[in-house]
Amino acid sequence: MREITASGQTVEEAVQSALEQLDTTRDHVKVEVIDEGKKGLLGVFGSKRAFVKVMMEKNQIEEAETFLQDVTGKMNVEADMTTTVSENHVTFDLSGDKIALLIGKRGQTLNAIQYLVHLVLNKDGDQYYTVSVDAEGYRGRRRETLESLAHKMADKALRTNKTVTLEAMPAFERKIIHNALQTNEQVKTISEGVEPHRHIVIKS
């Protein structure tokens, strides 16, 4: 967080001076008045300058974007980013060449990046956000794959009358499986194990 102390004939003038030096606007800063100053006789004699401390407020989303660009750059992937904010959920959508490097096997690299972005975004900001990091529609394709897998494995559990254990998945992917089968009254799904090896078990 950058901060600066500035002075002026009035508090407002001091704030304006600080904003110009920080190259920002009033809605991106926090202002602390150190001394309100004093108008002297005839506005000159005995006057005292006003002093303020102006601090740049942290923009959580911009910090997360910078972090994400840094990560993709270090992976030698030139990615274009689109950020969408809906209430307290932020989606970072990446596109470009070599995007498969960001996805990794079964989305493991993308999930790891998403986890790190979530930590950076919520490190010490005022607002709590949930996060999705997507790469050229991978999340939508993965959702379809998981929903199809859920129905296939539920059929297997019913057909064989045996418990079916799925591979370990992150919480948001397990939720897709749970949701896909919640209307199927013939099976029930439970999560078992300890992160990062937590997995879903389908029982008939």
C-alpha positions as CSV (number, residue, x, y, z in Angstrom):
1,M,0.0,0.0,0.0
2,R,1.6,3.3,-1.1
3,E,1.1,6.3,1.0
4,I,2.2,9.9,0.9
5,T,2.1,13.0,3.2
6,A,1.2,16.2,1.5
7,S,0.5,19.8,2.5
8,G,-1.6,22.7,1.2
9,Q,-3.3,25.9,2.1
10,T,-6.4,23.8,2.9
11,V,-7.1,20.1,3.6
12,E,-8.7,19.8,0.1
13,E,-5.7,21.4,-1.5
14,A,-3.3,19.0,0.4
15,V,-5.4,16.0,-0.7
16,Q,-5.4,17.2,-4.3
17,S,-1.6,17.5,-4.2
18,A,-1.3,13.9,-2.8
19,L,-3.6,12.5,-5.5
20,E,-1.6,14.1,-8.3
21,Q,1.7,12.7,-6.8
22,L,0.1,9.2,-6.5
23,D,-1.5,9.6,-9.9
24,T,-4.9,8.4,-8.7
25,T,-8.4,9.5,-7.8
26,R,-10.2,10.2,-4.6
27,D,-12.2,6.9,-4.7
28,H,-9.0,4.9,-4.6
29,V,-7.5,6.3,-1.5
30,K,-8.0,6.7,2.3
31,V,-7.3,10.1,3.7
32,E,-6.0,10.9,7.2
33,V,-5.9,14.5,8.3
34,I,-2.8,15.2,10.3
35,D,-3.3,19.0,10.7
36,E,-6.2,21.0,9.4
37,G,-4.1,24.1,9.2
38,K,-5.2,27.6,10.1
39,K,-6.2,30.6,8.1
40,G,-4.1,33.5,9.2
41,L,-5.1,37.2,9.5
42,L,-6.2,38.4,6.1
43,G,-5.4,34.9,5.0
44,V,-1.7,35.5,5.3
45,F,-0.3,36.5,8.7
46,G,0.0,33.5,11.1
47,S,-1.5,31.1,8.6
48,K,-0.6,27.4,9.0
49,R,-0.5,24.8,6.2
50,A,-2.8,21.8,6.3
51,F,-1.1,18.3,6.3
52,V,-2.7,15.0,5.2
53,K,-1.6,11.4,4.9
54,V,-3.1,9.8,1.8
55,M,-2.9,6.0,1.4
56,M,-3.7,4.0,-1.7
57,E,-6.4,1.5,-1.0
58,K,-5.7,-2.1,-2.1
59,N,-7.7,-3.2,-5.1
60,Q,-8.0,-6.9,-4.5
61,I,-9.1,-7.8,-8.0
62,E,-6.3,-5.8,-9.7
63,E,-3.8,-7.6,-7.4
64,A,-5.2,-11.0,-8.3
65,E,-5.0,-10.1,-12.0
66,T,-1.4,-9.0,-11.7
67,F,-0.5,-12.2,-9.8
68,L,-2.3,-14.3,-12.5
69,Q,-0.4,-12.5,-15.3
70,D,2.8,-13.1,-13.4
71,V,2.1,-16.8,-13.1
72,T,1.2,-17.3,-16.7
73,G,4.2,-15.3,-17.8
74,K,6.6,-17.5,-15.8
75,M,5.0,-20.5,-17.4
76,N,5.9,-18.9,-20.8
77,V,2.2,-18.7,-21.8
78,E,0.9,-15.5,-23.3
79,A,-2.7,-15.3,-22.1
80,D,-5.4,-12.7,-22.6
81,M,-7.5,-12.3,-19.5
82,T,-11.1,-11.3,-19.1
83,T,-12.3,-10.6,-15.6
84,T,-16.0,-10.8,-14.7
85,V,-17.3,-9.8,-11.2
86,S,-20.8,-11.0,-10.2
87,E,-21.6,-10.0,-6.6
88,N,-18.8,-11.7,-4.6
89,H,-17.7,-14.1,-7.3
90,V,-14.8,-13.3,-9.7
91,T,-14.2,-15.3,-12.9
92,F,-10.8,-14.9,-14.6
93,D,-11.1,-16.2,-18.2
94,L,-7.8,-17.0,-20.0
95,S,-7.3,-17.5,-23.7
96,G,-4.3,-17.7,-26.0
97,D,-1.7,-20.0,-27.5
98,K,-0.3,-22.9,-25.4
99,I,-3.3,-22.7,-23.1
100,A,-3.2,-26.5,-22.5
101,L,-0.1,-25.8,-20.4
102,L,-2.3,-23.9,-17.9
103,I,-4.9,-26.6,-17.8
104,G,-2.7,-29.6,-17.2
105,K,-3.8,-33.2,-16.8
106,R,-7.6,-33.2,-15.8
107,G,-7.3,-29.6,-15.0
108,Q,-4.9,-30.1,-12.1
109,T,-2.6,-27.2,-13.1
110,L,-5.7,-24.9,-13.6
111,N,-7.0,-26.0,-10.2
112,A,-3.7,-25.2,-8.5
113,I,-3.6,-21.7,-10.1
114,Q,-7.2,-21.1,-9.1
115,Y,-6.4,-22.0,-5.5
116,L,-3.4,-19.6,-5.4
117,V,-5.4,-16.8,-7.0
118,H,-8.1,-17.4,-4.3
119,L,-5.5,-16.9,-1.6
120,V,-4.0,-13.8,-3.2
121,L,-7.5,-12.3,-3.7
122,N,-8.6,-12.8,-0.1
123,K,-5.2,-12.3,1.6
124,D,-6.1,-9.1,3.5
125,G,-8.9,-7.4,1.6
126,D,-12.1,-6.1,3.1
127,Q,-14.3,-8.1,0.7
128,Y,-14.4,-11.9,0.5
129,Y,-14.6,-13.4,-3.0
130,T,-15.0,-16.9,-4.4
131,V,-13.0,-17.5,-7.5
132,S,-13.1,-19.3,-10.8
133,V,-10.1,-19.4,-13.2
134,D,-11.1,-20.8,-16.6
135,A,-9.1,-21.4,-19.8
136,E,-11.0,-21.3,-23.1
137,G,-14.2,-22.9,-21.8
138,Y,-12.4,-25.8,-20.0
139,R,-14.6,-25.5,-16.9
140,G,-17.8,-26.0,-18.9
141,R,-16.4,-29.0,-20.7
142,R,-15.1,-30.5,-17.5
143,R,-18.6,-30.0,-15.9
144,E,-20.2,-31.9,-18.7
145,T,-17.6,-34.7,-18.3
146,L,-18.2,-34.9,-14.6
147,E,-22.0,-34.9,-14.9
148,S,-21.7,-37.7,-17.5
149,L,-19.3,-39.6,-15.2
150,A,-21.7,-39.2,-12.2
151,H,-24.7,-40.8,-14.1
152,K,-22.5,-43.6,-15.5
153,M,-21.1,-44.4,-12.1
154,A,-24.5,-44.3,-10.5
155,D,-25.8,-46.8,-13.1
156,K,-22.8,-49.0,-12.3
157,A,-23.6,-48.8,-8.6
158,L,-27.2,-49.8,-9.2
159,R,-26.3,-52.5,-11.8
160,T,-23.7,-54.2,-9.6
161,N,-25.3,-53.4,-6.3
162,K,-21.8,-52.3,-5.1
163,T,-20.3,-49.1,-3.8
164,V,-18.4,-47.1,-6.5
165,T,-15.5,-44.9,-5.4
166,L,-14.4,-42.0,-7.7
167,E,-11.0,-40.5,-8.0
168,A,-10.0,-37.7,-5.7
169,M,-11.3,-34.2,-6.8
170,P,-11.3,-30.7,-5.5
171,A,-14.4,-29.6,-3.5
172,F,-16.0,-27.6,-6.4
173,E,-15.7,-30.7,-8.7
174,R,-17.2,-33.0,-6.0
175,K,-20.1,-30.6,-5.7
176,I,-20.8,-31.0,-9.5
177,I,-21.1,-34.8,-8.9
178,H,-23.3,-34.3,-5.8
179,N,-25.6,-31.9,-7.6
180,A,-25.8,-34.2,-10.7
181,L,-27.1,-37.1,-8.6
182,Q,-29.2,-35.3,-5.9
183,T,-32.5,-35.9,-7.8
184,N,-31.6,-39.6,-8.2
185,E,-33.4,-41.2,-5.2
186,Q,-31.9,-44.7,-5.9
187,V,-28.3,-43.6,-5.0
188,K,-26.6,-41.4,-2.4
189,T,-23.3,-39.7,-2.7
190,I,-20.9,-39.0,0.2
191,S,-17.4,-37.4,0.3
192,E,-14.7,-39.4,2.1
193,G,-11.0,-39.0,2.9
194,V,-8.8,-36.1,3.7
195,E,-7.8,-33.2,1.3
196,P,-6.2,-33.3,-1.2
197,H,-7.3,-37.0,-1.5
198,R,-11.0,-36.4,-0.7
199,H,-13.2,-38.4,-3.0
200,I,-16.8,-39.3,-3.7
201,V,-18.4,-42.6,-2.9
202,I,-21.7,-43.6,-4.7
203,K,-23.9,-46.0,-2.9
204,S,-27.1,-47.7,-4.1
